[in-house]
Amino acid sequence: MNLIKSTGTFGFYTIISRLLGYLRDILIAIFLGTTFLADVFFVAFRIPNTFRRLFAEGTFNAAFVPSYTSELAKGKSKSTKFAGNIFNLLFIGLMFLVLIIEIFMPIFVSLIAPGFIEDNKKIELAVYLTRITFPFLFFVSLASFFSAILNSHNKFAAASAAPIILNLVLIGVLLFGKILNDQLIYYLAYGVSIAGFLQIIFLYKFAHKFYSIKFDFNFKITKEIKIFFKKLLPSIFSSGVTQINILVGTIIASFQASAVSYLYYADRIYQINLAIAGIAIGVVILPQLSKYVQRKEKSKILLIQNKALELSMFLSLPASIALIVGAEEIISALFGYGSFSKDAVNNSAKALYYFGFGLPAFALIKVFSSFFFANHDTQTPFYISLISVILNIVISVYYFSSVGFIIIPIATTISSWFNSVILFIYLSNKNLFRFNKIFLVNFIKIVFASFLMGVFFNYLIFTFKNQLSYEFDFKSIYLILSVILGLIFYLLVSFVIKAFNLSDVKLKY
């Protein structure tokens, strides 16, 4: 496996998906802004979308790949039987879960958005829309199963491309926004579930080469199945802790008007970098790490770990600085149109600013967690993540009344850094990871290059101050130009000081 090539493949399709996601959100911002309807739709969309991130973006993968890889080593018949049992159990379990929540949806939505309870119109609409979007959970969870099958065989393209379908469907609906008016949110809700179904069809087309669906509910709960499900829930929580923190933030933010929308738009910005710097790298290295852990090839394990961490920092540190330096300009250029007011820009930018400080930590959690998962350990990162979520809740609840919604990204950032540091300390103490000299030298170079990029990016923002203002119609063009110039500058500096070596591109693991 070529780490950079595989990450690049995963990252390419992920970037396409995220860019389409931005287009989707720009259209939502134009038609809905941060209005009453926007808050309601984002709650209805947040619930299944959070599950999408939890299941599809490496979490199900984290539990499945090491177990499936172990079965593959025993032979194709063993791995096929194992996969079949998992699929059938998932199918039954998910059908039951979706049915139960659909029945008790008013209670469920009240828990997710307690701030809506006092407004009957708001809570009723949220319940109705969430009932429409919730089947997406069933579809995306099964889709994640097929993605994990493909990832186990080092096939990353289709799995990373599947989320594009959701954005294409929703963009298609939004293009009729003016015609649909207030009916738009209903069509968007239906679009979410339809897109989930289409993802299953798309992924199965590629995955059936390795696994064909066979409905057989007369299965046996083997030792391997028990081990898998024992690992699954902790891996969902630990690998998806950033998304859980955001969901917690949404719950708390529901008590402040428009706060859910502010957090949603800010969250959307940093996700594109996290998808590559954390999720893509974590997903790509897991099959190889699992294989080498099974073979006890320590030198290969350490090499992959250090290169993965180096690549993660190379991608996340400059992005973090860029978000901190240009938060307001980025939000304004991407969403500052139509119903999205200047006040909405300022508030969303405040959230993005503090999320920016946490971006490297978000990425580190994904990468460090994969080190544990490769060693069939999902319990340790689970307990560490649980403590970090509790820390996040305590900080958010304690300061919310005095600080408002802005405490949520602050608390998320603090708890994420706590999580990543504790993960590192535990890995080091258990001799599951150590830095090599090459990483430490390159890390210093990456920090230096990122700092210079930040200075240059700040200069670009100052230079294009008028063109990036809220009132300027073509501000997005100047933002794109600034980002491209900043990226070129960063790559040139990195190349000159050898923070990144071209030889790594060809390096296989």
N, C-alpha and C positions, 0 to 999 in steps of 0.2 A: 504493500500500500504506500502510495505517495501522499504524505500528510497534507502538503500544501495543495496538491492537485485535487485531492478528495474534498478538502475544505473549500477550495475554490469552486468546485462543481456544486456542492451544497450551498455555498454562499451566493453563487450567481443566481440560482433560481429563487433563493430566499430574498435577495435584493430585488428581483423582479416582482416578487409577491409583495414585499414591503412598499415598493414604489407605487404599485397599483393600489395598495392599501392607503397610501398617502393621497392618491387621486380620489379614492373613495371618500376619505375623511374630509378632503377639501370640498367635495360636492355636498357632504353632510353639513359641513360648516356653513356653506352658502345657503342651503335650504332650511337648516334647523338652528344653526348657531349654537347658543347656550340657553335656549328657551326651555320652557316646560316640556315640550315634546321631545327635545334633545335629551334631557335628563331621563325621561321615561324609556326612550329607545335604548340609551346606553346601558341602563340597568338590565333591560331585557336581552341586550346583545352581550353585555359583560359576562353574564352567567355562563352561557354555552361557549363563549369565546375563551373564557378562563379555563374551562375544561379542555378546549382545543389545545391551549398552550400547555396545560398540565400533561395531557396524554400524548399529543402529537409531537411536541417539541422536546423529545428526549427522555421523558419520564417513563412512559411505558417501555420504551426502548431500553432504559437502564435496567429494568428488572428482567426483560425478556431475552435480550441479546446474550448475556453471560450464560443463562440456563439453556437457551437454544443452541449456542455454540458448543456447550458441553455435550448435548445430545447428538449434534452433528458428528462429533468425534467418535461416537459409538456406531454411526452408520445412518444412512438416509431414512431407513424405515423407522428408527427410533425418533429421529427429529420430526418426521412427518406425523407420527402418532402423538408426540408431545404437542406439536402445533395444533393438531386437530382437536385435542382435548381442551386446550386453552381457548381456541376459537368458540367452541360450543358452550363452554362455561361462561365466556364473556357475553355471548349472544343472549343466553338465558338471563344472566345477572343484570345486564343492561336493560333488557325489555322490562323486567320487573321493576328496576329502579326508576326508569322513565315513567312507567305507568303509575307508580305510587306518588311520585312528585307531581305529576299532572293532576292527580286527584286532590292533593293537598297543596296546590300551587299558591293559594292566598296566604297560607301560613309560611311557606317557603320564601315568597317575595317579601313578606313582612320582616323576615329575619335578615334578608340580604339588603333591604332598603327600609329600615325602620323609620327613617325620617319622612317617608311617604305616607305613613299611616294616618296622620292628621288631615291629609287631603284625600277625600274619597275618590275624586275624579282621577287623581294621579295614581293611587294604589290600584284602582280597578283597571285602568289602562295598562299599567305595568304587569299585572297578573295576566291579562288577556294576551299581551304581546309575548310574554315569557312562555306561555303555553304553546304559542306558535313556534318559537325559536328552540324550545328545549329538546325536541327530537334530534337536533343537531348533535347533542351529546352522544346519543346512540350511534349515529352515523360516523362521527369523527373518532370515536373510540375504536370501532371496528376498522376504520381507515388506518388508525395508528398501528393496529395489529399487522396489517399488510406492509406498512412502512417498516416496521421492525423486522419482518421477514426479509425484505429487500436490503436493509442496512446490515443484517447479519451476513449477507453474501457480498458485502462491500458495494452494493448498488444504491447510490445516494441520490441520483438525479430525480427519479420519479417521486420519491418520498418528499424531497424538498420542493418540487414543483406543484404538488397537489394543492397546497393552500391558495395558489393563484386562482383556482376555480371560484373560491368564495368571493374574492375581490372582483373578478370579472362579472359574476352574477349580480352583485350589489351595485357595481358601477352601471351595469345595464339597466337596473331599476331606477337609479338616480338620474339617468339621462332623461327620464320622463318626469322629473321632479316638478316642473312647472305645471304639467298637465294634471298630475296626481294631487298636488297641494297637500291638504291635511291627511289624505289617504296614503301618502308616501310611506309613513312608518309601518303601516300594515303590510304593504308589498315588500318592504325591506325585511320584515320579520319572516315572511314566507320564503323570501330569497335565501335567508340563512340556512333553513332546513333543507331546501332543495339543493343548495350547494354542497351540503354534507353528504347527501345521497350520491351526487355526481362524483364526489371524491372517492367513494368506495368503488364505483365502477371503474374509474380511471386507474386506481392503484392495483385493483385485482387483475387488470389486463397485463400488468408487468409481473405481479407476484405469483400468478398461477403456474409459472414455470417452476417454481420451487414448492408451492403448496396449492392444492386444489380444495375448494370448499366441499366438505362432506358432512351434512347434518346427521349427527348421530348422538342422540341424547341419552343413550345407554352406555355411558362412558364410566371408567373407573378412576377414582381419585387416587392417583399414584403418589409415591413419595416425592417425585420430581414436581408434580403439580402443586402439592402442598408447600414445597419450598418456594416455588415461584410466587404464589399468592401471599406467602408470608413476607416476601421481599417487595411485592408490588405496592402495597399501601404506604410503607415507609419511603419508598423511592418516589412516589407521587408527591408526598409532602416535602421531602428534602430537596429533590431536584426542581420542584416547582415553587419553592419557598418565596421567590420574588413575586410570582403571580398571586400567591396566597396573601402576601403582604398588600399587594395592590387591591385585591378583593376586600380585605379587611378595611383598607383605606376608603373604598367605595361605600361600604356599610356606614362608616363614620361620617363620610362626606355627605351622605344623603340628608343629614340634618341641616345643611347649609344650602341655600338656593344656588343653583348653577355649579356648585363645587364638583359634582360628579363629572360634569362636562369638562371643567378645567383640567382635572386629573386625567381624564381620558385622552384629551388632545396632547398633553405633555407626555403621557405614557407612550403614545404612538411614535413620538420622535426618536427616543433613545432605543426603541425596540429593534430598529434596523441594524444598529451596530451590535447590540446584544445577540441578535440572531446569528451573526458571524463569529464574533469574538468569544462567545460563550457556548451557545447552543450547537452551532455547526461543528466546532472543534470537539465538544464533548461527545456528540453523536458519532463523529468520524473515528475518533481514537478508541472508542469503547470496544468494538469487535477485535481489534488488534491487541489492545491491552489484555482483554479477556483470554485471548489465545496464548500470549506470552506468559501471563500469570499461571495458566494451566501447565505450561511447559517449564515454569520457574526460571525463565531467562531474564535475570535481573538487569543485566546490562542493557538489553533491548527495552525493558520496561522503563528504566530511568531515562534513556534517550528520548523515548516518545513523550514521557511526562514533561521533561524540561523543554523540548521543542514545542509542545502544545501550549505550555505556560508562556513561553517566549512569544509565540504567535498571538496568543490572547492579549498580552500586554501591548504588543506592537499595534494591534487594532483598536483596543479600548482606551488607552491613555490619551492619544491625540483627540479622539472623539469626545472624551470626557471634558477636556480643556475647551474644545470648540463649543460644546453645549453651555459651559459656564460663561464663556466670553460673549457668545452671541445668542443667548436664550431668547431675548425679546425679538431680535431681528429674524430669527429662525421661525418662531411662532407666527409673527406678522406676515412673513413672506409666504408661508405655507397655508395659513388658514385665515388671514386677515381680509376677508372678502364677504360681500353680501350681509347676512345676518350676524356675522361674527364681528362684534363691536371692538373698539379700541380697548375698552375696559376688560373684555374677555381675553384679548391679547396679553395685556399686562398681568392678569391673574394666572393664565396658563403658563406664561413665561416664568413667573415666580416658581411655579411647581417644577418646570423643566430645569431651572437653575439648580435646585437642590437635588433633583434626580441625577443631574450631571455629575455631582460629587460621588454618587454611588455606583455609577456605571462600571468602573473596573471591578468593584466588589461583586456586582451582579454576574459578571463574566467569570470571576474566580470561583464563585460558588458552583457554577455549571462544570467547570474544568476539574476542580478538586473533588466534587461529588463523583465524577466518572472514575477517579482513582479508587474510591471506595467500592463502587459498583463492580468494577473489574475484578475485585477481590471478594465478590459475593457478599459484601457488607453493606446493607441498606439501613441497618439499625442505628449505627453511629451518626451518620449525617441526619437521620430522622430526629434523634434526640437533640442534636445541636440546632437544627432548624426549628424545632418546637420551642426551644428557649428563645431563639431570635424573634419568632413570631409573638411570643408573650411579651418580650421587651418592646417590640413595635406597638402592640396594643396598649401597653401601660403608658408609654410616652405619648401616643396619639390621644388617648382618652383624657389623660391628666392635663394636657395643654390645649386641647381643642377649644374649650370655652373661652380661653384668653387669646389664643393665637389664630384660631380658625383653621381652614382647610390646609393651609401651608405647612402645618405641623406634620401632615401625613407624608409628603415626600421626604421631610427631614427625618422623621422616625424610620421610614423605610430604608434610607441611606445608612443611618446609624446602626440599625439592626443587621443590615446586610454586611457591613464591614465587620461587625462582631462575629457574624456567622463565618465569613471567609477566613478570618484570623484564627478562630478556634479550630476550623477544619484543618488548616495548615499545621497548627501546633500538634494536633492529634496524629496527623499523618507522619510528622517528623518523629514524634515520640514512639510510634509503632514501627518505625523504619520502613514505612510504605512509600516514602518520598524524601528526596534530598536534592538541594540545588547543586548543579555542577558549576565549575568555574566559568565555562562559556556563557551560561545563562546570566550569571551575576554581572559579568562584563557587558554583555549585550543589553541587559536591563538598564544599566546606568546610561548607556548610549541612547536607548529608547526614551528615557525620561528627558534627556537633554534635547533630543530631536523634537519631542512633543512640546517642550517649553518654547523652543524657537518657533515652532509652528503656531503656537498660541499667540505669540507676539505678532507674528506676521498676519494671522487671521484677524486680530484686533485692529491692526493697521488697515486691512481691507475693509472692515466694517466702518471704520472712521472715514475712509476715503469715499465709500459709497453711502454715506450717511443719509443724504437726501433721497437717493434711489431706493433705499431700504426702508424708508418711512412708511407708516401705515397708509398715508394718502396716495402714495405712488402706485399706479395700476400694474406696472410690470416689475414689481419688486422681487418676484420669485426668480426672474432671469438673473438678476444681480446676486441673489443668494447662491444660485447654482454656480455662477461664475466664481464667486468668492470661495465656495467649497472646493471646486476643481483646482483653483490656483493654490489654495491651502494644502490640498492633498499632494499636488505636484511638488510643492516646496518641501513638504514633510518627507516624501519619498527620496528627493534629491539629497536632502541633508542626511537621511538615514543611509543612503548609498555611499556618500562621501565619508562618513565616520564609521561605516561598516556596522551599523546597528542591525542591518538585515543583509544577509549574504545570498547572492544569486544561486550559489551552490546548493542551498537548502531546497530550492525549487525542484531539483532533480533527485533529492535525497529520498530514498525509499526505506520503509521500516518493516 
